[in-house]
Amino acid sequence: MSGSLIGTISASGVCLVITVWLLVGHRGKGKLADKHEEHHTSYWMLAFGLFSQGAAQAFSAPKQVGDAVTASIDSQFNAGAGAIALIMFIILFGTKPRWWKDVVCGATLPASAMAAGGVLAIPFVTAGSFLHGLFGVAA
């Protein structure tokens, strides 16, 4: 889409860039790896989860997993989508940073929070709108 800050890029393209950034930053050597800290993964995966909401099939798994986790826990415990989103938030930010946990919870938390709606969805809708506008991705 023309008119974006950095040129044409799709939601799938943003997801791909974030994936490469994390692989190089977390496992690579060099300047990017020197700047990458363990807690950065959760924030990058939150952005990944926001863009995966509108991404093509290759990157649609976080939304599908977030929706499935929300539905399955809700059907088993009748906890509600809001409780599930809060549990994922507590796991993501209330525990010691671990890349595997940050990848799973960070990528699926936006879908769970948006399924919950209300106040829990506001930060993700706002951040998602800002990021989609920044990259010129259609919401």
C-alpha positions in Angstrom: 0.0 0.0 0.0 1.5 3.3 -1.0 1.9 6.1 1.5 3.3 4.1 4.3 6.5 5.1 6.1 8.7 2.3 4.7 7.0 1.4 1.5 4.8 -1.5 0.5 4.5 -4.2 3.1 1.7 -6.6 4.0 0.7 -8.1 7.4 2.4 -11.3 6.3 5.5 -9.3 5.4 5.6 -7.7 8.8 5.2 -11.2 10.5 8.1 -12.5 8.3 10.3 -9.5 9.2 9.6 -10.0 12.9 10.4 -13.7 12.7 13.7 -13.0 11.0 14.5 -10.2 13.4 13.9 -12.6 16.4 15.9 -15.4 14.9 18.9 -13.2 14.1 18.6 -11.3 17.4 18.1 -14.3 19.6 20.2 -17.0 18.0 22.5 -15.0 15.7 25.8 -13.2 16.2 26.6 -9.6 15.6 25.2 -6.2 16.4 21.5 -7.2 16.5 22.2 -10.2 18.8 24.3 -7.9 21.1 21.3 -5.6 21.5 18.6 -8.3 21.9 17.6 -9.0 25.5 15.4 -11.9 26.6 12.5 -9.7 27.6 12.3 -8.2 24.1 10.9 -11.4 22.7 7.5 -10.9 24.4 7.0 -7.4 22.9 8.0 -8.5 19.4 5.6 -11.4 19.6 2.8 -9.2 20.8 3.3 -7.1 17.6 3.5 -10.4 15.6 0.2 -11.5 17.1 -1.4 -8.2 16.2 -0.3 -8.5 12.6 -1.1 -12.2 12.4 -4.8 -11.2 12.8 -4.8 -10.0 9.2 -2.0 -12.1 7.8 -2.2 -14.8 5.1 -2.4 -18.5 5.9 1.3 -18.9 6.6 1.1 -16.6 9.6 -2.5 -17.1 10.7 -1.7 -19.8 13.3 -1.3 -17.4 16.3 -4.9 -16.2 15.8 -6.2 -19.7 15.4 -4.2 -21.0 18.4 -5.4 -18.0 20.5 -9.0 -18.6 19.5 -8.7 -22.4 20.1 -7.1 -21.9 23.6 -9.7 -19.4 24.6 -12.5 -21.7 23.4 -11.2 -24.9 24.9 -10.3 -23.5 28.4 -13.6 -21.6 28.4 -15.6 -24.8 27.6 -13.7 -26.9 30.2 -13.7 -24.4 33.1 -16.3 -21.8 32.0 -13.8 -19.2 33.0 -14.6 -16.7 30.3 -12.5 -15.2 27.6 -11.4 -12.3 29.9 -10.0 -14.7 32.5 -8.1 -16.5 29.8 -6.6 -13.3 28.4 -5.6 -12.2 32.0 -4.0 -15.6 32.7 -1.9 -15.4 29.5 -1.0 -11.8 30.4 0.2 -13.0 33.9 2.2 -15.8 32.4 3.8 -13.5 29.8 4.8 -10.6 32.1 4.6 -12.1 35.6 7.2 -14.9 35.1 10.9 -14.9 34.2 11.5 -14.2 30.4 11.9 -17.5 28.5 11.9 -17.4 24.7 9.5 -20.4 24.2 6.9 -19.0 26.7 7.2 -15.5 25.3 6.7 -16.7 21.7 3.6 -18.7 22.5 1.9 -16.3 24.9 3.0 -13.2 23.1 1.7 -14.3 19.7 -1.6 -15.6 21.1 -2.5 -13.0 23.7 -3.8 -10.4 21.2 -6.3 -12.9 19.8 -7.4 -13.9 23.4 -7.7 -10.3 24.5 -9.7 -9.3 21.4 -12.0 -12.3 21.9 -12.6 -11.1 25.5 -13.4 -7.6 24.2 -14.0 -4.6 26.6 -11.1 -3.0 28.4 -8.7 -5.9 27.6 -9.1 -5.4 23.9 -8.5 -1.6 23.9 -4.7 -1.7 24.1 -4.5 -4.3 21.3 -7.0 -2.5 19.1 -5.2 0.9 19.6 -1.7 -0.5 19.1 -2.9 -2.6 16.2 -4.4 0.4 14.5 -1.3 2.5 15.0 1.0 -0.3 13.7 -1.2 -1.1 10.8 -1.2 2.6 9.9 2.6 2.9 10.3 3.2 0.0 7.9 0.4 0.9 5.6 -1.3 -2.5 6.2 -5.1 -2.6 5.7 -6.7 -3.3 9.1 
